[in-house]
């Protein structure tokens, strides 16, 4: 029997196998940010192990509260900043050059097909969009990764999801993943890898694939993975063009990181998107999903567009196409946080930021702050936010606040209306 992509990565990265189901893997990348890494750094210092396995394979960023909002967050930034300098970590992105980690690191070309990646952040699964095994880990595993360049995982079982049909106008990657999570539930892929397959996935941009993989963890998955193809090569070409004579040669090399046709899967699920509508969450779980039309008229206090899920240029461009020439409702606070400086710069040059500003949005620097209720858009008790982020947990964006997850198109339309509504891009069939 053939192998899945995750199985191939495990077998080529195996260092040790202490038990049948536990594999110790060599790591290609360890990503770090200022919320979870300082605890690991402090513990390593206290243990007399203040060193790193390879400064070139560690990438670090200050992104969750940027700039710092108080003494505690300033200290977190300082610990990471001092450590990066002390250890000679060249790829450290401080205030001004920083961006949301799961958008910035792919944008810099740090992830490749076949890579193993860990980070002390649950949405590390985003990087599986490149055909990598990428997983969020706890502090102890992060410490070991920083120190030794290895991490222990259970041998993966894989859930294959074939995304079929024709994606309707005004329906996006965010709607696809919300639909999948709504179907399989928040525990539907626990301790598994989700492989996304099918003609719809093949047509998606890398940005949209990252949106899908980003939210795989909301179904309990360890990682979400897409098969590397020419779209992957095109995205990475600026970083790999010196390594390959042509894009076709790169594609041939990347193809070894595809699942075999006869690979065995724990479960296979077919998901037809031909009749998929724009979706939105209700309640406090990512699998509590309804069509937007069923939530039509629900008033909101804030609309947030950004995050590692939907803060890339493609997302801003879609939202801007709805906002152009319009004003957001007077009762709504609109907040835009482009995910990286490059996204911000491009949106500035193309006039997209002007569209947001003219519509009445507050445009902030790249930061994760609002997504987890730490800064730049925290909700008051009883307030409601229409958000392009990835979690609607109780209190996620502020104690007593309600978060409805949706695509950038739905969020933009909602900002203009003042209540949850479908965008004009959606053509009801």
C-alpha positions, 0 to 999 in steps of 0.5 A: 500500500502507498503512503500518505503525504504525512507518512512520507514526511514522518518516514524521511524525518524519523530520528527515533521511535520510542514506542510503536505510535510515537515518532521523534522527527527531525525539524526543518523549522521552529517558529517562535512568537512573543506570547508562547516562546518567552516561557520556553526561553526562561525555562531553558535559561534556568536549566543552564541550556540557553542555546539553540540547535540551529539559528538558521532554522529558527524564525521569530516574530513579535506579532500578537501585541504589536506594539506592546500595550503594557509592561507585561507585553513589553517584557515578553517582547524584550525576552524574545528580542534579547534571546534572538540577538543572543542566539544569532537568529537572523530571521527575527522580525521586530516592530516595523518589519513584523507581521502575523506569523502564519502570513509572514513566514510563508511570505518570506519563503520559509516553508517548503513541501516536505518540511516539518514545522512546529510553533507554540501556536495552534494555527501553525497548521496553516503551513501545511498548505505547502505540503508540509507537516506543520503543528502547534505544540506546547511549551515543553515540545517547543523547548526541545525543538529549540534546543535539539531540533526534534519533536515527538508525534504520534504516527499520523492517521489521515482524513482525506477530504475531496472538495468537488463541484464548482464554487459559486460566485461570492463563496470563498475558501473561508466558506469551504472550511466553515462548511467542512467543520460544520459537517464533521464537528470540532472533534471530527479530525482529532489527532489526525491530519486533514488532507484537502484534495479535489478539483476545487482545491487545485483551483484555489490560490495559495492564500485560500489554501492557507485559509483552509489549513489554518482552520483545520485545527478547529476540527481537532486536526494536528495539521491540514495539508494540501498537495504541492503543485504548480500553484505552490511552485509559482508562490515559492519561485522567487525563493527557489529559482536559484535551486531549480533550472525551471518551474517544471523541474521544481514541480517534479521535485515537489511531486515526491511530496504527494500522497500515493494514489493507493495510500490508505486513509482513516476516513474519506469524505466527499464535500460538494461545494456546488450549492454552498452558500456563504456561511457564518458561525453562531454560538461559541464553537466553530462547528456552529455554522449557518448560511448567512441568509439565516442570520440576516439582520443580526446587528453587529457593533464591530467588523474586523478584517485581518488575522492569519486566516484572512488578512492577506492581500487577496482578502483585502482585495475582495473586501475592498471590491464591496466597500468601494464607493460606500460608507460603513454603517454609523453604528459599526466600528470597522477595523482592518489589520493587513497581515504583513508589511508587504500586504500593507504596502501593496494595498497602499500602492494599489489604493485598497487602503484608501477604499477602506479609509474612505469607507470609514475603517480604522486601518492598523498595523499588522498584529494578531491583537484583536483576534485573541482579545489582547489589543486593537479591537477588544470587545466590551461585554454584550458587543458583537463582532463580525470577524474574518478570524478563526475562533468564536470561543466565548470571550475570545475577542473580549469577555462577554463579547460574541464573535461571528466568523465569516469571509472577508466578502461577508464581513465587508457587506456586513460593515456597510449594512450594520447587520449580518448580510450576504455580499453583492458578489454572491449570486443566489442560485 
